[in-house]
């Protein structure tokens, strides 16, 4: 082994030791992140950004606060967003590496046995909403940078921490807003993820709101109305039937299987004794990287039109009595496809994960969609890697009792810190 390799190995060992020595502090930092709610909706995320900036200031990190204008945020369907950038410049030359984690998260929902904001620790796991996705990587990324500076003391390149607050709604007001305003343009980026895979590609997502209009009537004389719910049932059956076809459309990206359509929310009706005059459906269509989003949307609109036309024909509804629909696109998130320039990220993370975890995480795709695509669309190579379990299911992300195995947090922090040594060299 050359002296250079020996020095690197000594640096990696010293990083690991620093992280071990400060791990209790890192866990307390994560608990503080979880204890400030960021339920989206309603999306009042500015208080969490303020708390984050306050905590990291004690580390000597100065956070730039980039508040998205209130009118834009409210028009978007949220209450407040302040995105944070922490710039750590080490010297001339070298690459700028961005580490992005999102603080916004879906509401807790039902079925919790722990306080969703208690950040309780039991049997080596920390429980709480966003404990795994992705406030865990507020902690792993922050402490990886602290370790890097305390031990390796890089002399060139830079690291940026991006703490953003719009992943759940698609990212346009989070990293999308920072990128659009020219506030950042890193050379490479790593986004919050799970420790057992290096994700290089992900699905796209189309979300739509479909409003079915019938005609209200008293339930005692239903023939005087047109039941929007019955029309919606016909429409839902047609949409669900598409999933059978989607199973034949397979992706060549490892980790991604086939498209899927989910009807996630239904609202409508006036009262139990009233024929429903309006029903609203919200749908989520996951697109594999090989699909064309415009063609997918056109296909769904055609299915909707055909289903409603069939309902009207069967029921004899014409003219003012005909059921009609309004369709509104809520979100179009393109798929993330790998850029050739992501190889240094993949190589570094795989090498150090093998050393720290004892196994090499595969480079794969995921059926999720994320805001990483917004960096990749601008030519910035990125991957998804961070603290967390093997699967979304295991973490209980977006379900009750979301949890993070603290040993995964410790080890992921080491992998990121080690990788930053290589990437800033």
N, C-alpha and C positions, 0 to 999 in steps of 0.2 A: 504494500500500500504506500503510495507516495505521500510526502508531507502534506500536499494540498488536500488529499482525501482524508488524511488523519485529522487535519484542522477542521474540515467540514464535519466529520463525524463527531468531533469534540463540540462543535457549535450546536449540532442537533441535540446531543446529550445535554448540553447546558440549557437549551431551550426547554427540553422536556422537564428538566429539574426546576426551572423557573415557574413553569406552568403548574407543576405539582405543588410548589411552595405557595402559590397564589390561588390555588383552586377553590378553597373555601370562600375567598373574596369574590372569585368569579361567580360562584353559585349565588352568593348574596346579591350580586349585580343582576343576575337573571331573575331572582325573586322580585327585585324592585321593578324590573321591566314588566313582569307578569301582573304585578299588583296594581298597575295603572290600566284600567280597561280601555280597549280600542275597538269596541264592537262596531262593525261596519256591515249593514246599517246599524245605527244612524250615521256613524262616521265622524265623530268628534275626536280627531286624532292629534290636534295641536298640543293638548296637555301632556301627552306621552312624549312628544318631541321635546317639549320644554324640560321634562323630567330627565330625559336622556342627556340633553345638553348640560344640564346641571351636574349629573353624576360624572360624566366623562371629563368635565372641567377639572375635577379633582385629580385626574391622571395627567393634566397638562395638555389635554386635547381641546382645541377651540373649535366649536361647531358653527359653521355658517348656517344661518336659519333662512331658508327660502320658503316664505309663506305664499301659497297659491292664492290669488285674489279671491275674496269671499264670494263674489258674484259667480265666478267660474266654478267654484267648489259646489255652491248650492244648485246651480244649473245642472251639475253633474250628478246630483243626488246625495251629496254628503254635506257635512257641517263645517269641518275645518281640516286643513292639511298644511303642515309645515314640514317640508323635507329638509334633511340635514346632510351637509357634506363636511367631512373632516379631512383636510389635506395635510399629508405628512411628506414633506419634501426632504430627500436625503442627499441630493447633490446633482450636478450636471450629468447628462447622459442617462442611459438606462430607460426602462419602461415604467409607465404608470399603471399600477394594478388597482382596480376598483373592487371593493368587497361590498356587495349589496344585500341587505336584509330588510324585509318589510315588517312594519309594526302593526298594520291594520289586520283585523281578523274577524271571522264570522261570529255572531253572538253565541253564547254558550249553549242555548237550547236546554232540553230537559234531560233528566236521568243521571245527573251528577251525584256522586257519593262524597265528593270533596268540594270545597269552596272554589269556584272557577277562578277566583282572583286571590286565593289564599297562598298560592305557591307553596303548598305543603310538601314535605319530603317524607316519604315512607318507603322502606325496603330499597333504598338506593335510587328511587325515582322521584322526580319533581312533577307535581300535578298542577295543572292550570291551563286556562285557555291561552293558546299561543306558546305554551311551554316548548312544544316541538316545532311548530310552524308559525312564525319563524323568529320569535324573540330569542330562542336558543342561540341563533347566530348573531344577534346583537352582542351576545356574550362571547361566543367563540371567535368572531372576527375581531372584536375589540381587544380581547386578551391575547390573541395571536399577534396583533400589531404591537401591543405593549411588550410582549416577550421578545419580538424581533428587535425592537429598539433597545431594550435593556441588555440583550445578550449579543446579538449579531452586529448591531450598530452599522447598518448599511451606509455606504458613502455615495451611492448614485441611485437614480430612479426615484420613484415615489409610490406611496400607497394612499388611496382615498377610501374612506369609509362612507358609504351611502346608506343612510337610514331613511327609508321612504315609507309612504303611507297610502298606497293605492294599488295593492296587488289584487285584492278581492274584487274590485270593480274593473280591473284590466290593466292598470299601471300607467294610463295616459297622464294622470295628474301626479304620479310619483316619478319614477325614473324617466318616463316619457316627457314630462314637463321639464325636468332638469336638462335632458338632452336637447329638446327643442329650443330651449332658451340659450343654448351654448354654454351652459354652466359647467359642463364636464365633457371630456372626450378621452377616456382612458385608452391604453393600448390593449389591455386584456381585462377580463372581469370574471369574478367568481360570485355566484349568488347562493343564497341560503338553500340548503338541501339536506339529504340524509347521508350518513357516513359510509354506507355500504355500496354506493354506486356513484360513478361520475357521470352525470347526465349531460349528454351532448345534443339531444334533440327532444322536442316534445310536441304534443298535439296542438292543433289550433282549436279555437272555440267560437261558435256562433250562438249568441243568445238573442231570443226574440220574444216580444210580447204580442200575443194574439187576442184581440177583443172580439168576441162573438156577440152580435146584436140580434135579439129576437124581438118579442113584444110581450110586455107584462100583461097578466090577466089574473082575475080571482080564480083560486084553485077550484071553486065550485062550478065555474064555467070555463074550463081550460081551452075549449075550442075557440074561444074569442081571443086567444093569445097565440104566440109562437114560442115554444120552449127553447131558450138559448142553451140551456144545459144539455138537452137531448142532442142539439146540434153539436155542442162541444164534445159529447161522448162519441158521436160519429167521427168527429175530427180527431180526437185522441186515438181512437182505434186505427185510423188511417196512419197517423204518425207512428204509433207503436209498431205497426206492421212493417214500417221501413227498417226497423232494427233486425228483422229476419234477413232482409236483403244485405244490410251492412255487414253481417257476419261473413259474407263472401268477398268483402273488400278488405284484403289483408295488407298490412304494411311490411315493407322489407327492413324496417328499422328494428333492431332487437329491443325488446321491452315494450313495444307498441303493437297492439293486435289489430283492431278494426274500429271503424267509427261507431258511435253510439248516440242515441237521442234520448234525452230525459225530460219529462214534464215535471218540473220542480215545484210549481206553485199554481193553485187554482183559487180564484176569488169570484164570487158572484151571488146572485139572488138577493131578494129583499126580505122575505119572511117565509115561514113554513107554509103559509096559506096563499102564497103568491107564485104564479108561474114565472120562473126567472126570465127577466128581459135582457140581462147582460151577464156574460161570464168572461173572465180574463184568465188566460193561460200564459205561463212563462216557461219557455223551453230552452234547453241547453243541448247544442249539437257539437260533439267532439269530432274534430277533423284530423285524420292522419296526415303526416307531412306530404304525402303524395297527392292529396286532394287539392282542387282549385276552389277557394272560398266562394268566389262569385257563382260558380256552377252549383255548389252545395246550396247556397241560399236560393237560387232560382228553382232548384229541384224541390225544396221544402215549400216554397210559395206555390208551386204547381200542385203539390200534394194537398195543400190546404184548400186551394181553389176547387180542385176536383171533389174533395170530400164534401164541401159545402154545397156545391152544385148538385151532387148526388142526393144530399139531404133534402134540398128544396124540391127536387124533381119527385122524389119518393113521397114527400108530404103534400105535394101540390101547392107549394108556397110560391107565389109570384108577386110582382109589383111591390107594393109597400109591405106586404106580408113576408117577402123573401128574407131569409136570414142573410146577413152580410157580415163581413169581417174587416177589421182594421189590423194591419201588421206593422209593428214598429221594431226595428233592429235596436237592441240594447247594447250589444257588444260584438265586435268582430276582432278576435285576437288571432293573428297569423301563427302558424306553426313555427317552431324554432328548428332550423336545419343547421347542421354542423358547418363551421367555417374552417378551412384548412389551417388557419393560424392558431387554432386552439390546442395544437399538439404540445407546446410547452406546459400548458395548464394540466392536460391529461397526464403527461409523463411525470410531472412533479408530484401530483396528487397520488397517482398510482404507486410510485416508488415509496413515498413516505407512508401511505396507508399500509403498504405491505410491511414496512418496518414497525409501525406502531400497532396495527390491528392484527398482524400476522396473516393477512389475506389481501389480495389485490382486488380492489373494487372494479367491476367491469365498466367499460364505457358504453352506455346504453341510452335508449330513449325512454320517455315516460309518458303515460297517457294524460298526465296533468297538463295544464297550460300555465305559464308564468309570465312575469314581466321581463324576464331575461331576453325574450324575443326582441324587445325594443332596443337593446344594445346591439344584438346580432344584426337586426335590420339596418343599422347604421354602420355595419362593417366592423364592429368591435367583437372579436372572438370571445366567447364566454362558455362557461360550464356551470353546472349546479352541483355544489358539494358543501356539506356542513354537518352540524350535529344532528343526530337523530337515528332512529331504528332502521330496520331493513325495509319496512313497508309503511305506507300511509296507514294501513289497517292496524298495524302494531302500535303506532303512535296515538291512535284514537283522534287524529287530526279531524277537525270539523264534527267530532262526536263528543259524547260525554266522557269525562275523566281523561282528557288529553294528558299525556305524560311523556317525560323525557328521562331516559336512563342516564344518570349523571356520569357514568363511566364513558358513555358515548360522547358526552360534551367534552370531557377531559381529553379524550383521545383525538377527537376532531380538531380541537384547538391546537394540539401538537402538530397534526398533519398540516393545517393551514400555516402555522408559524414556520415549520420546516420548508414548506413550499415557497413561502415568501422569501426566504433566504436565497433560494435558487433563482426565483423570478426577478429579484432586484440586483442580482449579481452582474 
